[in-house]
Amino acid sequence: MAVPITGIKKQQLTEEQLKEQKLDNLKELLSENEEAVNQVFSIMAELNEIGALEAAMKLLEAKEEVAHIALGQLTRKPVTNIINNIMGVAGALTELNPETTTKLIEGLNTGVDEASKALESNEKVSAFKLMKMLNDPDVNRALNFGVHFLKGLGKGLKE
């Protein structure tokens, strides 16, 4: 009769065997992704030719100085004002109705086109012609919008 198994010995790989196994895995990975590896090396060669790799190395070497300069620039009053304004505008844009905004922008584009045509014609606008234009439904609509816009703006400024 055979002797019963009382323990399992786990095979311990030597340091050399581990390195060999890692190299085999790396060789297999490289052979499976040959095209991608070639592209990476091409990109690296291009970056090296234009000096971008050297610049990146210098940046990494001076990372503390660069971080100090960047933070100094970001905390300047004009930069913080820009950031605050962008956040304010972004907040205001989230409040607007997208359909209304789209309609307003399309109206602005049409208005700029009409204004360009008027500039090209070089036609003088008299007081009589201005009064006559008030009867134009498009002009009246724009004036109505503008007056109510100004009224709302005034209310907003009062608060």
N, CA and C of each residue as an Amber inpcrd file, in Angstrom:
protein
   477
   0.8130000  -1.1760000   0.0000000   0.0000000   0.0000000   0.0000000
   0.8680000   1.2560000   0.0000000   0.3240000   2.3470000  -0.6040000
   1.0830000   3.5950000  -0.7030000   1.0040000   4.3720000   0.5950000
   1.9810000   5.2020000   0.7890000   2.0320000   6.0410000   1.9850000
   1.1020000   7.2310000   1.7670000   0.2290000   7.5580000   2.7130000
  -0.6970000   8.6820000   2.5500000   0.0640000  10.0190000   2.5060000
  -0.5250000  10.9500000   1.7450000   0.0570000  12.2890000   1.6320000
  -0.3370000  13.0630000   2.8800000   0.6460000  13.5880000   3.5520000
   0.3550000  14.3200000   4.7940000   0.5670000  15.8220000   4.6480000
   1.1950000  16.2400000   3.6110000   1.4300000  17.6720000   3.4230000
   1.7390000  17.9710000   1.9630000   1.4230000  19.1930000   1.5710000
   1.6910000  19.6270000   0.2010000   2.7900000  20.6700000   0.2720000
   3.8320000  20.4090000  -0.4530000   4.9370000  21.3700000  -0.4850000
   4.7280000  22.2990000  -1.6800000   4.6600000  23.5840000  -1.3910000
   4.5240000  24.5760000  -2.4410000   5.9050000  24.8350000  -3.0350000
   5.9480000  24.8070000  -4.3420000   7.2250000  24.9960000  -5.0100000
   7.6090000  26.4690000  -4.9180000   8.7310000  26.7300000  -4.3250000
   9.2330000  28.0870000  -4.1860000  10.1470000  28.3910000  -5.3600000
   9.7900000  29.4780000  -6.0840000  10.6150000  29.8790000  -7.2160000
  11.7650000  30.7430000  -6.7130000  12.8870000  30.5390000  -7.3150000
  14.0410000  31.3610000  -6.9600000  13.8850000  32.7350000  -7.6000000
  14.7250000  33.6420000  -7.1570000  14.6990000  34.9990000  -7.7080000
  14.9520000  34.9700000  -9.2110000  15.8740000  34.1250000  -9.6380000
  16.2140000  33.9950000 -11.0540000  15.0240000  33.4440000 -11.8450000
  14.3190000  32.4690000 -11.2890000  13.1610000  31.8890000 -11.9710000
  12.0270000  32.9150000 -12.0820000  11.8340000  33.7450000 -11.0480000
  10.8130000  34.7980000 -11.0900000  11.1290000  35.8100000 -12.1860000
  12.4070000  36.2030000 -12.2790000  12.8010000  37.1360000 -13.3270000
  12.5650000  36.5410000 -14.7050000  12.9030000  35.2730000 -14.8610000
  12.7220000  34.5880000 -16.1480000  11.2380000  34.5270000 -16.5120000
  10.4050000  34.2490000 -15.5240000   8.9590000  34.1730000 -15.7560000
   8.4100000  35.5490000 -16.1610000   8.8700000  36.5970000 -15.5040000
   8.4340000  37.9560000 -15.8470000   8.8750000  38.3370000 -17.2510000
  10.0950000  37.9610000 -17.6170000  10.5850000  38.2360000 -18.9690000
   9.7600000  37.5030000 -20.0190000   9.3970000  36.2570000 -19.7380000
   8.5630000  35.4940000 -20.6650000   7.1940000  36.1580000 -20.8340000
   6.6160000  36.5940000 -19.7200000   5.3190000  37.2790000 -19.7750000
   5.4250000  38.5750000 -20.5880000   6.5120000  39.3160000 -20.3850000
   6.7210000  40.5590000 -21.1140000   6.9070000  40.2960000 -22.6090000
   7.6490000  39.2480000 -22.9470000   7.8440000  38.8930000 -24.3610000
   6.5130000  38.5600000 -25.0140000   5.6950000  37.8000000 -24.3220000
   4.3830000  37.4150000 -24.8550000   3.5010000  38.6500000 -25.0490000
   3.5090000  39.5570000 -24.0710000   2.7120000  40.7830000 -24.1530000
   3.1760000  41.6570000 -25.3200000   4.4820000  41.7760000 -25.4950000
   5.0200000  42.5620000 -26.5990000   4.6550000  41.9640000 -27.9530000
   4.7280000  40.6480000 -28.0570000   4.4200000  40.0150000 -29.3440000
   2.9350000  40.1110000 -29.6710000   2.0740000  40.1030000 -28.6510000
   0.6370000  40.2080000 -28.8810000   0.2240000  41.6370000 -29.2630000
   0.9910000  42.6250000 -28.8270000   0.6410000  44.0370000 -29.0480000
   1.7410000  44.7590000 -29.8230000   2.2820000  44.0970000 -30.8080000
   3.4260000  44.6330000 -31.5490000   3.1140000  45.9880000 -32.1930000
   1.9330000  46.1220000 -32.8140000   1.5940000  47.3650000 -33.4990000
   1.4880000  48.5310000 -32.5150000   0.8390000  48.2960000 -31.3820000
   0.6910000  49.3500000 -30.3750000   2.0520000  49.7510000 -29.8130000
   2.9150000  48.7750000 -29.5810000   4.2490000  49.0680000 -29.0510000
   5.0410000  49.8970000 -30.0560000   4.9430000  49.5430000 -31.3340000
   5.6390000  50.3030000 -32.3740000   5.1390000  51.7500000 -32.4210000
   3.8280000  51.9450000 -32.2590000   3.2740000  53.2970000 -32.2620000
   3.7770000  54.1000000 -31.0650000   3.8430000  53.4600000 -29.9110000
   4.3380000  54.1390000 -28.7120000   5.7800000  54.5800000 -28.9240000
   6.6060000  53.6910000 -29.4900000   8.0010000  54.0520000 -29.7350000
   8.1160000  55.1500000 -30.7900000   7.2390000  55.1480000 -31.7830000
   7.2430000  56.2180000 -32.7870000   6.9010000  57.5610000 -32.1470000
   5.9110000  57.5580000 -31.2860000   5.5110000  58.7770000 -30.5870000
   6.6580000  59.2770000 -29.7140000   7.2770000  58.3690000 -28.9960000
   8.4010000  58.7430000 -28.1360000   9.5470000  59.3270000 -28.9570000
   9.8310000  58.7280000 -30.1240000  10.9060000  59.2240000 -30.9730000
  10.5910000  60.6400000 -31.4560000   9.3400000  60.8840000 -31.8540000
   8.9330000  62.2280000 -32.3030000   9.0550000  63.2380000 -31.1630000
   8.5830000  62.8500000 -29.9890000   8.6740000  63.7460000 -28.8390000
  10.1300000  64.0490000 -28.4920000  10.9910000  63.0500000 -28.6410000
  12.4100000  63.2460000 -28.3690000  13.0350000  64.1860000 -29.3970000
  12.6410000  64.0390000 -30.6570000  13.1930000  64.8900000 -31.7230000
  12.8500000  66.3570000 -31.5200000  11.6440000  66.6370000 -31.0860000
  11.2530000  68.0420000 -30.9120000  11.6560000  68.5820000 -29.5410000
  12.2470000  67.7470000 -28.7190000  12.7330000  68.2020000 -27.4210000
  11.7120000  68.1620000 -26.3130000  10.5540000  67.5820000 -26.5830000
   9.4980000  67.5580000 -25.5730000   9.8530000  66.6390000 -24.4030000
  10.5480000  65.5500000 -24.6750000  10.9260000  64.6440000 -23.5850000
  11.9180000  65.3160000 -22.6490000  12.8670000  66.0420000 -23.2180000
  13.8390000  66.7450000 -22.3890000  13.1480000  67.8030000 -21.5380000
  12.2030000  68.5180000 -22.1570000  11.4570000  69.5390000 -21.4190000
  10.6570000  68.9080000 -20.2830000  10.0430000  67.7590000 -20.5570000
   9.2710000  67.0700000 -19.5180000  10.1790000  66.6160000 -18.3890000
  11.3660000  66.1340000 -18.7290000  12.3220000  65.7100000 -17.7010000
  12.7440000  66.8920000 -16.8360000  13.0080000  68.0150000 -17.4630000
  13.4140000  69.2140000 -16.7100000  12.2780000  69.6780000 -15.8010000
  11.0390000  69.5950000 -16.3140000   9.8870000  69.9560000 -15.4860000
   9.7720000  69.0420000 -14.2740000   9.9610000  67.7570000 -14.4900000
   9.8840000  66.8060000 -13.3800000  11.0040000  67.0430000 -12.3700000
  12.1850000  67.3860000 -12.8600000  13.2960000  67.6540000 -11.9560000
  13.0240000  68.8900000 -11.1010000  12.3380000  69.8580000 -11.6830000
  12.0660000  71.1100000 -10.9770000  10.6210000  71.1670000 -10.4930000
  10.0350000  70.0220000 -10.1840000   8.5960000  69.9760000  -9.8840000
   8.1840000  70.8620000  -8.7140000   8.9970000  70.9570000  -7.6840000
   8.6200000  71.7830000  -6.5430000   8.6100000  73.2620000  -6.9160000
   9.6190000  73.6970000  -7.6640000   9.6680000  75.0950000  -8.0930000
   8.5100000  75.4070000  -9.0300000   8.2200000  74.4800000  -9.9520000
   7.1330000  74.6800000 -10.9080000   5.7990000  74.7420000 -10.1790000
   5.5940000  73.8500000  -9.2080000   4.3460000  73.8510000  -8.4420000
   4.2000000  75.1570000  -7.6680000   5.3030000  75.6530000  -7.1070000
   5.2680000  76.9110000  -6.3550000   4.8910000  78.0760000  -7.2760000
   5.4950000  78.1190000  -8.4610000   5.1940000  79.1860000  -9.4220000
   3.7410000  79.0930000  -9.8930000   3.2890000  77.8510000 -10.2150000
   1.9130000  77.6670000 -10.6950000   0.9000000  78.0980000  -9.6330000
   1.1390000  77.7020000  -8.3870000   0.2210000  78.0980000  -7.3220000
   0.2440000  79.6130000  -7.1190000   1.4260000  80.1960000  -7.2380000
   1.5180000  81.6490000  -7.1190000   0.7210000  82.3500000  -8.2020000
   0.7620000  81.8250000  -9.4160000   0.0150000  82.4310000 -10.5220000
  -1.4880000  82.2270000 -10.3450000  -1.8750000  81.0480000  -9.8720000
  -3.3030000  80.7520000  -9.7190000  -3.9540000  81.5570000  -8.6120000
  -3.1870000  81.9780000  -7.6310000  -3.7730000  82.7150000  -6.5140000
  -3.7310000  84.2250000  -6.7240000  -3.2750000  84.6760000  -7.8840000
  -3.2930000  86.1030000  -8.1850000  -4.7360000  86.5850000  -8.3050000
  -4.9670000  87.8340000  -7.9540000  -6.3230000  88.4080000  -7.9630000
  -7.0130000  88.2910000  -9.3260000  -6.3570000  88.6230000 -10.4580000
  -7.0540000  88.4950000 -11.7470000  -7.4790000  87.0590000 -12.0550000
  -6.6530000  86.0970000 -11.6710000  -6.9850000  84.6980000 -11.9570000
  -8.1590000  84.2490000 -11.1000000  -8.1370000  84.6170000  -9.8130000
  -9.2670000  84.2380000  -8.9620000 -10.5430000  84.9330000  -9.4220000
 -10.4210000  86.1630000  -9.9380000 -11.6020000  86.8570000 -10.4830000
 -12.1590000  86.1010000 -11.6850000 -11.2720000  85.6480000 -12.5710000
 -11.7210000  84.8930000 -13.7540000 -12.4410000  83.6240000 -13.3180000
 -11.8530000  82.9060000 -12.3700000 -12.4590000  81.6550000 -11.8960000
 -13.8330000  81.9330000 -11.2810000 -13.9150000  82.9740000 -10.4590000
 -15.2000000  83.3150000  -9.8410000 -16.2280000  83.7280000 -10.8880000
 -15.7910000  84.4910000 -11.9010000 -16.7190000  84.9040000 -12.9630000
 -17.2050000  83.6990000 -13.7610000 -16.3000000  82.7810000 -14.0820000
 -16.6910000  81.5840000 -14.8280000 -17.6990000  80.7710000 -14.0230000
 -17.4490000  80.6470000 -12.7250000 -18.3960000  79.9030000 -11.8870000
 -19.7470000  80.6090000 -11.8210000 -19.7290000  81.9340000 -11.7510000
 -20.9780000  82.6940000 -11.7280000 -21.7500000  82.5520000 -13.0280000
 -21.0370000  82.6420000 -14.1570000 -21.6870000  82.4930000 -15.4630000
 -22.2340000  81.0830000 -15.6130000 -21.4490000  80.0890000 -15.2000000
 -21.9110000  78.6990000 -15.2940000 -23.1700000  78.4990000 -14.4610000
 -23.1950000  79.0910000 -13.2690000 -24.3930000  78.9960000 -12.4230000
 -25.5890000  79.6690000 -13.0750000 -25.3570000  80.8190000 -13.6880000
 -26.4540000  81.5320000 -14.3540000 -26.9560000  80.7500000 -15.5590000
 -26.0400000  80.1310000 -16.3070000 -26.4460000  79.3540000 -17.4800000
 -27.2900000  78.1450000 -17.1010000 -27.0370000  77.5820000 -15.9290000
 -27.8460000  76.4340000 -15.5140000 -29.2710000  76.8490000 -15.2010000
 -29.4730000  78.1310000 -14.8780000 -30.8130000  78.6390000 -14.5660000
 -31.6320000  78.9410000 -15.8220000 -30.9480000  79.1640000 -16.9610000
 -31.6500000  79.5570000 -18.1780000 -32.3160000  78.3730000 -18.8630000
 -33.4260000  78.6620000 -19.5150000 -34.1270000  77.6560000 -20.2990000
 -33.3710000  77.4790000 -21.6310000 -32.9260000  76.2650000 -21.9560000
 -32.1300000  76.0620000 -23.1730000 -32.8450000  76.4870000 -24.4560000
 -34.1520000  76.2650000 -24.5220000 -34.8820000  76.6480000 -25.7310000
 -34.8770000  78.1650000 -25.9060000 -35.0620000  78.8770000 -24.8140000
 -35.0540000  80.3360000 -24.8730000 -33.6740000  80.8450000 -25.2630000
 -32.6400000  80.2350000 -24.6920000 -31.2740000  80.6430000 -25.0140000
 -30.9780000  80.4080000 -26.4900000 -31.3860000  79.2550000 -27.0010000
 -31.1680000  78.9420000 -28.4170000 -31.8940000  79.9510000 -29.2950000
 -33.1360000  80.2560000 -28.9480000 -33.9310000  81.2210000 -29.7140000
 -33.2850000  82.6010000 -29.6810000 -32.7750000  82.9960000 -28.5160000
 -32.1310000  84.3000000 -28.3750000 -30.8590000  84.3670000 -29.2220000
 -30.0600000  83.3150000 -29.2000000 -28.8150000  83.3050000 -29.9820000
 -29.1170000  83.3220000 -31.4750000 -30.1230000  82.5750000 -31.8990000
 -30.5140000  82.6040000 -33.3120000 -30.9930000  83.9910000 -33.7020000
 -31.7560000  84.6400000 -32.8050000 -32.2090000  86.0050000 -33.0560000
 -31.0400000  86.9720000 -33.1420000 -30.0470000  86.8030000 -32.2800000
 -28.8590000  87.6560000 -32.3340000 -28.1130000  87.4760000 -33.6500000
 -27.9890000  86.2310000 -34.1030000 -27.3150000  85.9650000 -35.3790000
 -28.0540000  86.6250000 -36.5410000 -29.3690000  86.4960000 -36.5290000
 -30.1760000  87.1210000 -37.5790000 -30.0440000  88.6390000 -37.5150000
 -30.0440000  89.1830000 -36.2970000 -29.8930000  90.6240000 -36.1220000
 -28.5450000  91.1260000 -36.6250000 -27.4960000  90.3740000 -36.3700000
 -26.1640000  90.7700000 -36.8450000 -26.1320000  90.7340000 -38.3730000
 -26.7730000  89.7230000 -38.9700000 -26.8350000  89.6520000 -40.4400000
 -27.5650000  90.8720000 -41.0150000 -28.7070000  91.2100000 -40.4190000
 -29.4880000  92.3700000 -40.8850000 -28.6940000  93.6630000 -40.7010000
 -28.0060000  93.7870000 -39.5710000 -27.2140000  94.9900000 -39.3090000
 -26.0680000  95.1070000 -40.3150000 -25.4590000  93.9950000 -40.6800000
 -24.3800000  94.0130000 -41.6750000 -24.8920000  94.4820000 -43.0270000
 -26.0870000  94.0020000 -43.3960000 -26.6880000  94.4350000 -44.6650000
 -26.9670000  95.9360000 -44.6460000 -27.4440000  96.4200000 -43.4970000
 -27.7540000  97.8460000 -43.3850000 -26.4890000  98.6860000 -43.4680000
 -25.4070000  98.1990000 -42.9030000 -24.1360000  98.9360000 -42.9830000
 -23.6250000  99.0110000 -44.4110000 -23.8260000  97.9450000 -45.1590000
 -23.3790000  97.9120000 -46.5490000 -24.1760000  98.8930000 -47.4200000
 -25.4680000  99.0580000 -47.1150000 -26.2990000  99.9430000 -47.9300000
 -25.9830000 101.4070000 -47.6580000 -25.4220000 101.7010000 -46.4820000
 -25.0300000 103.0630000 -46.1350000 -26.2200000 104.0270000 -46.1820000
 -27.4170000 103.5150000 -45.8710000 -28.6480000 104.3040000 -45.9230000
 -28.8050000 105.0940000 -44.6220000 -29.2300000 106.3560000 -44.7470000
 -29.4250000 107.2020000 -43.5810000 -30.8070000 106.9280000 -42.9850000
 -30.8580000 106.8670000 -41.6380000 -32.1280000 106.6500000 -40.9530000
 -32.5980000 107.9900000 -40.4060000 -33.7110000 108.4690000 -40.9400000
 -34.2670000 109.7460000 -40.4790000 -35.2120000 109.4950000 -39.3060000
 -35.6120000 110.5570000 -38.6400000 -36.5420000 110.4390000 -37.5150000
 -37.8800000 109.8810000 -38.0040000 -38.3110000 110.3080000 -39.1880000
 -39.5690000 109.8060000 -39.7520000 -39.4650000 108.3090000 -40.0430000
 -38.3370000 107.8940000 -40.6230000 -38.1550000 106.4810000 -40.9470000
 -38.0980000 105.6480000 -39.6620000 -37.4850000 106.2030000 -38.6230000
 -37.4090000 105.5110000 -37.3410000 -38.8050000 105.3120000 -36.7580000
 -39.6400000 106.3440000 -36.8480000 -41.0110000 106.2330000 -36.3520000
 -41.7880000 105.1960000 -37.1700000 -41.5450000 105.1710000 -38.4740000
 -42.2220000 104.2220000 -39.3490000 -41.7780000 102.7830000 -39.0200000
 -40.4980000 102.6410000 -38.6450000 -39.9740000 101.3080000 -38.3140000
 -40.6390000 100.7220000 -37.0640000 -41.1320000 101.5840000 -36.1790000
 -41.7880000 101.0950000 -34.9670000 -43.0370000 100.2880000 -35.2960000
 -43.6200000 100.5070000 -36.4760000 -44.7930000  99.7410000 -36.8900000
 -44.4230000  98.3660000 -37.4470000 -43.1590000  98.1680000 -37.7470000
 -42.6940000  96.8640000 -38.2490000 -42.8110000  95.8510000 -37.0990000
 -43.5200000  94.7170000 -37.3220000 -43.7140000  93.7430000 -36.2340000
 -42.3920000  93.1940000 -35.6800000 -41.3890000  93.0140000 -36.5320000
 -40.1080000  92.4880000 -36.0490000 -39.4010000  93.4980000 -35.1500000
 -39.4100000  94.7730000 -35.5540000 -38.7940000  95.8240000 -34.7520000
 -39.5590000  95.9720000 -33.4420000 -40.8740000  95.9380000 -33.5240000
 -41.7040000  96.0780000 -32.3350000 -41.4540000  94.9320000 -31.3590000
 -41.3370000  93.7290000 -31.8900000 -41.0650000  92.5550000 -31.0510000
 -39.7230000  92.7070000 -30.3320000 -38.7010000  93.1850000 -31.0590000
 -37.3770000  93.3610000 -30.4650000 -37.4000000  94.4690000 -29.4080000
 -38.1000000  95.5540000 -29.6900000 -38.2040000  96.6400000 -28.7050000
 -38.9410000  96.1700000 -27.4620000 -40.0290000  95.4450000 -27.6550000
 -40.7900000  94.9110000 -26.5330000 -39.8980000  94.0120000 -25.6730000
 -39.1420000  93.1390000 -26.3260000 -38.2200000  92.2560000 -25.6210000
 -37.1850000  93.0810000 -24.8650000 -36.6130000  94.0860000 -25.5470000
 -35.5760000  94.9090000 -24.9350000 -36.0770000  95.6860000 -23.7290000
 -37.2590000  96.2590000 -23.8420000 -37.8200000  97.0330000 -22.7330000
 -38.0730000  96.1300000 -21.5340000 -38.6580000  94.9620000 -21.7850000
 -38.9360000  94.0540000 -20.6700000 -37.6460000  93.4590000 -20.1060000
 -36.6620000  93.2570000 -20.9570000 -35.3590000  92.8030000 -20.4870000
 -34.7550000  93.8400000 -19.5460000 -34.8030000  95.0980000 -19.9690000
 -34.2590000  96.1700000 -19.1330000 -35.0260000  96.2910000 -17.8160000
 -36.3360000  96.0830000 -17.8530000 -37.1380000  96.1310000 -16.6310000
 -36.7160000  95.0190000 -15.6780000 -36.5430000  93.8120000 -16.2130000
 -36.1010000  92.6880000 -15.3830000 -34.7010000  92.8950000 -14.8530000
 -33.8250000  93.4630000 -15.6870000 -32.4580000  93.7430000 -15.2660000
 -32.4760000  94.7470000 -14.1170000 -33.3050000  95.7600000 -14.2360000
 -33.4230000  96.7520000 -13.1560000 -33.9100000  96.1340000 -11.8720000
 -34.8860000  95.2350000 -11.9550000 -35.3640000  94.5370000 -10.7490000
 -34.2390000  93.7100000 -10.1260000 -33.4840000  93.0270000 -10.9810000
 -32.3900000  92.2130000 -10.4860000 -31.3080000  93.0610000  -9.8260000
 -31.0380000  94.2320000 -10.3660000 -30.0200000  95.0990000  -9.8000000
 -30.4540000  95.7070000  -8.4850000 -31.7740000  95.8510000  -8.3080000
 -32.3220000  96.4550000  -7.0900000 -32.1500000  95.5160000  -5.8970000
 -32.2180000  94.1910000  -6.1610000 -32.1970000  93.2140000  -5.0520000
 -30.8550000  93.0870000  -4.4420000
